[in-house]
């Protein structure tokens, strides 16, 4: 017989218990799904951070190994563009003297504008980031009033932008920009990575600045050392000639006093004494000139005034006659004045050096010849001797500093001919060596003729 009674209390309790178990099972499954999602997100985040660290490590290693600034900058921005999946990366450097940001490197945009695009502090999003010293993200530059479009440079269809300042010791040194065509929100990880790259770039910029300063200081010190050595050589040579003349006159006076040489009239002895005193006075003027050079006044300001070259050469030869007394001296010039334009005192100094070289290097008894003439628009003076001269392959080399040719064991600084060329160049003249037509060579010094210089 069939039981028509409804469900009893026991049956209802069983059904409620089953529904509860089902709900708990569903809740457990949902929790597992959320936990799995969080685990996957955490794993992806960890992998992203590892990739970021690898990128920063590679860039830091490049910075320590690179030798070329442009190559390093281009490599960094190319790696940054790939790592952050953006179409354009730009690097601007701040010039502290002008307060302007100038494009130093770019990827994805026209490199022609490197060094040409320039923004003031506060100008555009780039200048605003530098002024604020914090990253600025712009989801859509079309809606950003601060954005400054540079025709022919910025990406066509540019939409999103991230601008991050480069700071070093609380000082802005540049800005790093990222740009995309598609609308994009740069998340916290993006900003953190770009900020790290910007800090690395700031360090590279500062290292480059310090290196350039050190190189500039080294160049300055090297130039100062070279100038000191050159000044010492020139000064030594300038002092040597009058000292040699004084010694020659002292030798003559000693010979006359002891009777070792020909007995000379008293008038001649007095002339020798006066000439020696004149050279001592000249030494005093040279010392004043050297002191002026050390104080910064310099051995500059050479005159360019007309003077009689023949008269200046005659007086110089007479002055150095005691040095040349062991040689047969020939002095050839016309009767008419030979007017040239230059610094007479410096011209005499050059001629003195050439004649002193003859006295020093030409053997006793050799003839020494000096001549002067007008040739074209110049007045030229030559100095030569009866010897074989300087080999033709050395004609230009002897005018280099510290070069000595045919020295024959005699002392010398090798600076005289170098100084002679510098002096002649400074007063608008020339000095060179050429064949003398008798199997030897001769020195030629030339100045513009007075009429030609007008």
C-alpha positions as CSV (number, residue, x, y, z in Angstrom):
1,X,0.0,0.0,0.0
2,X,1.2,3.4,-1.0
3,X,2.2,5.9,1.7
4,X,0.6,9.2,0.8
5,X,2.2,11.2,3.6
6,X,4.4,14.2,2.8
7,X,8.1,14.5,3.7
8,X,8.9,14.3,7.3
9,X,11.3,16.5,9.3
10,X,14.2,14.2,8.7
11,X,14.0,14.5,4.9
12,X,14.0,18.4,5.0
13,X,17.1,18.4,7.2
14,X,18.9,16.2,4.7
15,X,18.1,18.5,1.8
16,X,19.4,21.6,3.7
17,X,22.6,19.9,4.6
18,X,23.2,19.0,0.9
19,X,22.7,22.6,-0.2
20,X,25.1,23.8,2.4
21,X,27.8,21.4,1.3
22,X,27.3,22.6,-2.3
23,X,27.7,26.3,-1.3
24,X,30.8,25.6,0.6
25,X,32.2,23.7,-2.4
26,X,31.4,26.6,-4.7
27,X,33.0,29.1,-2.3
28,X,36.1,27.0,-2.0
29,X,36.4,26.7,-5.8
30,X,36.0,30.5,-6.1
31,X,38.7,31.1,-3.5
32,X,41.0,28.7,-5.3
33,X,40.5,30.7,-8.5
34,X,41.2,34.0,-6.9
35,X,44.3,32.6,-5.2
36,X,45.5,31.1,-8.5
37,X,44.9,34.5,-10.2
38,X,46.9,36.3,-7.5
39,X,49.7,33.7,-7.8
40,X,49.8,34.2,-11.6
41,X,49.8,38.0,-11.2
42,X,52.6,37.7,-8.6
43,X,54.6,35.5,-10.9
44,X,54.1,37.8,-13.8
45,X,55.1,40.8,-11.7
46,X,58.2,39.0,-10.4
47,X,59.2,38.1,-14.0
48,X,58.7,41.7,-15.1
49,X,60.9,43.0,-12.2
50,X,63.5,40.5,-13.2
51,X,63.4,41.8,-16.8
52,X,63.7,45.3,-15.5
53,X,66.7,44.5,-13.3
54,X,68.4,42.7,-16.2
55,X,67.8,45.8,-18.4
56,X,69.2,48.2,-15.8
57,X,72.2,45.9,-15.3
58,X,72.9,45.7,-19.0
59,X,72.7,49.5,-19.3
60,X,75.0,50.0,-16.3
61,X,77.5,47.6,-17.8
62,X,77.4,49.5,-21.1
63,X,78.0,52.7,-19.2
64,X,81.2,51.4,-17.7
65,X,82.6,50.0,-21.0
66,X,81.5,52.5,-23.6
67,X,84.1,54.8,-25.1
68,X,81.8,56.8,-27.5
69,X,79.2,59.1,-26.0
70,X,76.8,59.2,-29.0
71,X,76.9,55.4,-29.3
72,X,76.2,54.9,-25.6
73,X,73.2,57.3,-25.6
74,X,71.7,55.8,-28.7
75,X,72.1,52.3,-27.3
76,X,70.4,53.3,-24.0
77,X,67.4,54.9,-25.7
78,X,67.0,52.0,-28.2
79,X,67.0,49.4,-25.3
80,X,64.5,51.6,-23.4
81,X,62.2,51.8,-26.4
82,X,62.2,48.0,-26.8
83,X,61.8,47.3,-23.1
84,X,58.8,49.6,-22.6
85,X,57.3,48.9,-26.0
86,X,57.1,52.5,-27.1
87,X,57.6,54.1,-30.5
88,X,59.7,57.1,-29.5
89,X,62.3,57.8,-26.9
90,X,64.1,61.2,-26.6
91,X,66.9,62.4,-24.3
92,X,67.4,66.1,-23.6
93,X,70.4,67.7,-21.9
94,X,70.1,70.9,-19.8
95,X,72.7,73.6,-20.4
96,X,73.0,75.4,-17.0
97,X,74.4,78.5,-18.6
98,X,71.4,79.1,-20.9
99,X,68.7,77.2,-19.0
100,X,67.6,75.4,-22.1
101,X,67.0,71.7,-22.8
102,X,68.5,70.5,-26.1
103,X,67.8,67.2,-27.8
104,X,70.9,65.0,-27.4
105,X,69.6,61.6,-28.7
106,X,66.4,60.2,-30.1
107,X,65.0,56.9,-31.3
108,X,62.0,56.5,-33.6
109,X,62.1,60.2,-34.6
110,X,64.1,62.2,-37.1
111,X,67.8,62.3,-35.8
112,X,68.3,65.4,-37.9
113,X,66.9,67.4,-35.1
114,X,69.5,66.3,-32.6
115,X,71.2,69.5,-31.3
116,X,68.5,71.6,-33.0
117,X,65.4,71.1,-31.0
118,X,65.6,73.3,-27.8
119,X,63.1,74.0,-25.0
120,X,63.3,76.4,-22.1
121,X,62.7,75.3,-18.5
122,X,59.0,75.2,-18.1
123,X,58.3,75.0,-21.8
124,X,56.2,72.1,-23.0
125,X,55.8,68.9,-21.0
126,X,59.5,68.3,-21.2
127,X,60.3,71.7,-19.7
128,X,57.6,71.3,-17.1
129,X,59.0,68.0,-15.9
130,X,62.4,69.6,-15.6
131,X,61.0,72.5,-13.7
132,X,58.8,70.4,-11.4
133,X,61.6,67.8,-10.9
134,X,59.1,64.9,-11.1
135,X,57.7,62.6,-13.8
136,X,54.7,63.9,-15.8
137,X,52.4,61.4,-17.5
138,X,50.1,62.6,-20.3
139,X,47.5,60.0,-21.5
140,X,46.5,62.2,-24.5
141,X,48.8,65.1,-25.6
142,X,46.0,66.5,-27.7
143,X,44.2,67.5,-24.6
144,X,47.3,68.7,-22.7
145,X,47.7,72.5,-22.9
146,X,51.4,72.3,-21.9
147,X,52.4,70.1,-24.8
148,X,54.5,71.8,-27.4
149,X,54.4,70.2,-30.9
150,X,57.7,70.4,-32.9
151,X,56.8,70.1,-36.6
152,X,58.9,67.6,-38.5
153,X,60.2,66.0,-35.3
154,X,57.4,64.7,-33.1
155,X,55.6,61.5,-34.0
156,X,52.7,61.8,-36.3
157,X,49.5,60.7,-34.4
158,X,51.3,61.0,-31.1
159,X,49.0,60.3,-28.2
160,X,50.6,59.4,-24.9
161,X,53.7,60.6,-23.3
162,X,55.8,60.1,-20.1
163,X,58.5,62.7,-19.3
164,X,61.0,62.0,-16.5
165,X,63.7,64.4,-15.3
166,X,67.3,63.4,-14.8
167,X,68.6,64.6,-11.5
168,X,72.1,64.4,-10.0
169,X,72.8,65.7,-6.5
170,X,69.5,67.5,-6.5
171,X,70.4,69.2,-9.8
172,X,68.4,68.6,-13.0
173,X,70.8,67.6,-15.9
174,X,68.2,66.5,-18.5
175,X,64.9,64.9,-19.3
176,X,64.0,61.5,-20.7
177,X,60.7,61.3,-22.8
178,X,58.7,58.2,-23.9
179,X,56.0,58.6,-26.6
180,X,53.4,56.3,-28.1
181,X,50.8,56.5,-30.9
182,X,48.3,54.3,-29.1
183,X,46.6,55.6,-26.0
184,X,48.5,54.2,-23.0
185,X,48.6,54.7,-19.3
186,X,52.1,54.2,-17.9
187,X,51.7,52.3,-14.7
188,X,53.7,52.4,-11.5
189,X,56.2,49.9,-12.7
190,X,56.8,51.8,-16.0
191,X,57.4,55.1,-14.1
192,X,59.7,53.3,-11.6
193,X,61.8,51.7,-14.4
194,X,62.1,54.9,-16.5
195,X,63.0,56.8,-13.3
196,X,65.8,54.3,-12.7
197,X,67.1,54.6,-16.3
198,X,66.9,58.4,-15.9
199,X,69.0,58.2,-12.8
200,X,71.6,56.0,-14.6
201,X,71.6,58.5,-17.5
202,X,72.2,61.4,-15.0
203,X,75.2,59.6,-13.6
204,X,76.6,59.1,-17.1
205,X,76.0,62.7,-17.9
206,X,77.8,63.8,-14.7
207,X,80.7,61.4,-15.4
208,X,81.0,62.8,-18.9
209,X,81.0,66.4,-17.6
210,X,83.7,65.6,-15.0
211,X,85.8,63.8,-17.6
212,X,85.5,66.8,-20.0
213,X,86.5,69.1,-17.2
214,X,89.5,66.9,-16.3
215,X,90.6,66.7,-20.0
216,X,90.3,70.5,-20.3
217,X,92.4,71.0,-17.2
218,X,94.9,68.5,-18.5
219,X,95.1,70.4,-21.8
220,X,95.5,73.7,-20.0
221,X,98.3,72.3,-17.8
222,X,100.0,70.7,-20.8
223,X,99.8,74.0,-22.7
224,X,101.1,75.9,-19.7
225,X,104.0,73.5,-19.4
226,X,104.8,73.7,-23.1
227,X,104.6,77.5,-22.9
228,X,106.9,77.5,-19.9
229,X,109.5,75.3,-21.6
230,X,109.2,77.5,-24.8
231,X,109.6,80.7,-22.8
232,X,112.6,79.3,-20.9
233,X,114.2,78.3,-24.2
234,X,113.6,81.7,-25.9
235,X,114.7,83.6,-22.8
236,X,117.9,81.5,-22.5
237,X,118.7,82.2,-26.2
238,X,118.0,85.9,-25.9
239,X,120.3,86.3,-23.0
240,X,123.1,84.2,-24.6
241,X,123.9,86.5,-27.5
242,X,124.6,89.7,-25.4
243,X,126.6,87.6,-22.9
244,X,128.7,86.2,-25.8
245,X,129.3,89.7,-27.1
246,X,130.3,90.9,-23.6
247,X,132.7,88.0,-23.2
248,X,134.3,88.7,-26.6
249,X,134.9,92.3,-25.6
250,X,136.3,91.2,-22.3
251,X,138.7,88.9,-24.2
252,X,139.8,91.8,-26.4
253,X,140.3,94.0,-23.3
254,X,142.3,91.3,-21.6
255,X,144.5,90.8,-24.6
256,X,145.2,94.5,-24.9
257,X,145.9,94.7,-21.1
258,X,148.3,91.8,-21.1
259,X,149.9,92.5,-24.5
260,X,148.9,89.1,-25.7
261,X,147.3,90.5,-28.9
262,X,148.1,93.5,-31.0
263,X,148.5,96.6,-28.9
264,X,145.4,98.8,-29.6
265,X,145.1,102.5,-29.3
266,X,143.5,103.8,-26.1
267,X,140.5,105.1,-28.2
268,X,139.8,101.5,-29.4
269,X,139.9,100.1,-25.9
270,X,137.5,102.7,-24.8
271,X,135.2,101.8,-27.7
272,X,135.3,98.1,-26.6
273,X,134.5,99.1,-23.1
274,X,131.6,101.2,-24.2
275,X,130.3,98.4,-26.4
276,X,130.5,95.9,-23.5
277,X,128.6,98.4,-21.3
278,X,126.0,98.7,-24.0
279,X,125.4,95.0,-24.0
280,X,125.1,94.9,-20.2
281,X,122.5,97.6,-20.6
282,X,120.7,95.5,-23.2
283,X,120.8,92.5,-20.8
284,X,119.0,94.7,-18.2
285,X,116.3,95.6,-20.8
286,X,115.9,91.9,-21.6
287,X,115.4,91.1,-18.0
288,X,112.6,93.7,-17.8
289,X,111.0,92.2,-20.9
290,X,111.1,88.7,-19.3
291,X,109.5,90.0,-16.1
292,X,106.8,91.7,-18.1
293,X,106.1,88.4,-19.9
294,X,105.9,86.6,-16.6
295,X,103.5,89.2,-15.2
296,X,101.2,88.5,-18.2
297,X,102.1,91.5,-20.4
298,X,103.8,89.1,-22.8
299,X,106.4,89.5,-25.5
300,X,103.7,90.8,-27.8
301,X,102.9,94.0,-29.6
302,X,105.6,93.9,-32.2
303,X,105.9,97.1,-34.1
304,X,105.3,97.3,-37.8
305,X,107.1,100.6,-38.7
306,X,109.4,101.6,-41.5
307,X,113.2,101.3,-40.9
308,X,116.4,101.1,-42.9
309,X,117.3,97.4,-43.1
310,X,120.8,98.2,-44.5
311,X,121.6,100.5,-41.6
312,X,120.2,98.0,-39.0
313,X,122.3,95.2,-40.5
314,X,125.5,97.3,-40.6
315,X,125.1,98.2,-36.9
316,X,124.4,94.6,-36.0
317,X,127.5,93.4,-37.9
318,X,129.6,96.0,-36.2
319,X,128.2,95.0,-32.8
320,X,129.1,91.4,-33.3
321,X,132.5,92.0,-34.9
322,X,134.3,90.7,-31.9
323,X,132.5,87.3,-32.2
324,X,133.3,87.2,-36.0
325,X,136.9,88.3,-35.8
326,X,138.2,84.8,-36.6
327,X,136.3,84.8,-40.0
328,X,136.6,86.8,-43.2
329,X,133.5,88.9,-43.2
330,X,131.9,90.1,-46.4
331,X,129.0,92.6,-46.2
332,X,127.3,93.5,-49.6
333,X,124.6,96.1,-50.0
334,X,123.9,99.1,-52.1
335,X,124.3,102.7,-51.2
336,X,120.6,103.5,-51.2
337,X,118.5,102.9,-48.0
338,X,116.5,99.6,-48.0
339,X,113.3,100.7,-46.2
340,X,111.2,97.8,-44.9
341,X,108.3,97.5,-42.4
342,X,108.7,95.5,-39.2
343,X,110.0,95.6,-35.7
344,X,113.6,96.8,-36.0
345,X,114.7,95.6,-32.5
346,X,113.3,92.1,-33.2
347,X,114.8,92.1,-36.7
348,X,118.2,92.8,-35.2
349,X,117.6,90.0,-32.8
350,X,117.0,87.5,-35.6
351,X,120.1,88.7,-37.5
352,X,122.2,88.5,-34.3
353,X,121.2,84.9,-33.9
354,X,122.2,84.0,-37.5
355,X,125.6,85.7,-37.2
356,X,126.2,84.1,-33.8
357,X,125.5,80.7,-35.4
358,X,128.2,81.5,-38.0
359,X,130.7,82.5,-35.3
360,X,129.8,79.3,-33.3
361,X,129.7,76.7,-36.1
362,X,131.8,78.0,-39.0
363,X,135.5,77.0,-38.6
364,X,138.1,79.8,-38.1
365,X,139.3,81.2,-41.4
366,X,136.1,80.5,-43.3
367,X,134.4,83.4,-45.0
368,X,131.1,84.7,-43.7
369,X,128.9,86.6,-46.2
370,X,126.0,88.9,-45.5
371,X,124.0,90.7,-48.3
372,X,120.9,92.8,-48.6
373,X,118.7,93.8,-51.6
374,X,115.3,94.7,-52.7
375,X,113.4,91.9,-54.6
376,X,109.8,92.6,-55.7
377,X,107.8,93.8,-52.7
378,X,110.3,92.6,-50.1
379,X,113.7,93.6,-48.6
380,X,115.8,90.5,-48.2
381,X,118.9,89.8,-46.2
382,X,121.0,86.7,-46.5
383,X,123.6,85.1,-44.2
384,X,125.9,82.3,-45.4
385,X,129.5,80.9,-45.2
386,X,132.0,79.1,-47.3
387,X,131.0,75.6,-45.9
388,X,128.8,72.9,-47.3
389,X,125.7,74.3,-45.6
390,X,122.7,72.5,-44.1
391,X,121.5,69.4,-46.0
392,X,118.4,70.2,-48.1
393,X,116.3,67.6,-46.3
394,X,116.8,69.5,-43.1
395,X,115.9,73.0,-44.4
396,X,112.4,73.1,-42.8
397,X,113.2,70.8,-39.9
398,X,115.7,73.1,-38.4
399,X,113.0,75.7,-37.6
400,X,111.3,73.2,-35.3
401,X,111.8,73.7,-31.6
402,X,114.8,72.0,-29.9
403,X,116.2,70.8,-33.2
404,X,120.0,71.2,-33.7
405,X,121.8,70.5,-37.0
406,X,125.5,70.5,-37.7
407,X,126.1,71.3,-34.0
408,X,129.5,69.6,-34.1
409,X,129.4,69.1,-30.3
410,X,128.9,72.8,-29.6
411,X,126.4,73.7,-26.9
412,X,123.0,75.1,-27.9
413,X,119.3,74.9,-27.0
414,X,117.9,74.3,-30.5
415,X,115.4,77.1,-29.9
416,X,117.0,80.0,-31.8
417,X,115.8,79.3,-35.3
418,X,112.4,78.3,-34.0
419,X,112.2,81.7,-32.2
420,X,113.5,83.5,-35.3
421,X,110.7,82.1,-37.4
422,X,108.1,83.1,-34.8
423,X,109.5,86.6,-34.6
424,X,109.5,87.0,-38.4
425,X,106.0,85.7,-38.7
426,X,104.8,88.0,-36.0
427,X,106.1,91.1,-37.7
428,X,104.8,90.0,-41.1
429,X,108.1,88.7,-42.5
430,X,109.6,85.4,-43.5
431,X,112.8,83.4,-42.8
432,X,113.9,80.3,-44.8
433,X,116.9,78.4,-46.2
434,X,117.9,78.1,-49.8
435,X,120.9,77.1,-51.9
436,X,123.6,79.7,-52.1
437,X,124.8,78.7,-55.6
438,X,128.2,77.6,-54.4
439,X,127.4,74.1,-53.1
440,X,126.2,75.4,-49.7
441,X,123.0,77.0,-48.2
442,X,122.1,80.4,-46.9
443,X,119.5,81.8,-44.5
444,X,117.1,84.5,-46.0
445,X,115.1,86.9,-43.8
446,X,112.6,89.1,-45.6
447,X,110.3,91.9,-44.7
448,X,107.7,93.8,-46.7
449,X,109.2,96.8,-48.5
450,X,108.0,100.1,-47.0
451,X,106.4,101.2,-50.3
452,X,104.6,97.9,-50.8
453,X,103.1,97.9,-47.3
454,X,101.3,101.2,-47.8
